[in-house]
Amino acid sequence: MGMLTPAKAPAEAVERLQKSAAAALAQSAVRERLQALGTDPVAMPAGPFAQRMKNE
């Protein structure tokens, strides 16, 4: 599971989304809720996430 943007999204917008998502995942209540839903929340920068999506 991840957040996706259009391919031509401005880098600043992608960075802002990434920081917001990482901040949310840093909150214990958010992490606990996601874990209760069966996920393993990990904040991953856009570049490595894109590569992981390509690999999978």
N, C-alpha and C positions, 0 to 999 in steps of 0.2 A: 504494500500500500504506500502511496506517496502522493505528493502534490505535483501536478503537472501544469505547465504554462504553454502558451503557444510558442512555437519555435522561434519566432521573432520578437519575443517579449524583451523589453529593455533590461539590460543587466542589473540596473538599479532596482527595478521592480522584483526581479528574481531574488536578489540579495535581501531585500526588505522582507519578502515572504519567508525566505530561509531563516532569517533572524527571528521573525515572529514565531515560526514553528518551533525553533530550538528553544525559545523562551517558554513556550507553552509546555514542551516536553520536559523542561527543567522543573516544572511544578509537580510536586509529589501527587497531588490529587488527580491531575491529568494522567500521569504515568500509571497510577494505580487503576484508574478506570479503564484505560486501554489494555492493561494487563488482564483485568477481569474479563475483558471481551476476547481474550485469547491472542493478543498481539504482543510483540516484543518491540516497544517503541525505541527507535534509534534516530537521532538527528544526523543527517548526512548531507554534506555540501552538494550543490547541484552537479558539479563535474563527476564526482564518484557515483552519484545516483544515476546519472545518464549512462555512464559506462556499465553499471550493474544492469540497467534495463536492457541495454544492447546485448549483454552477455546472456541474459535469461531469455 
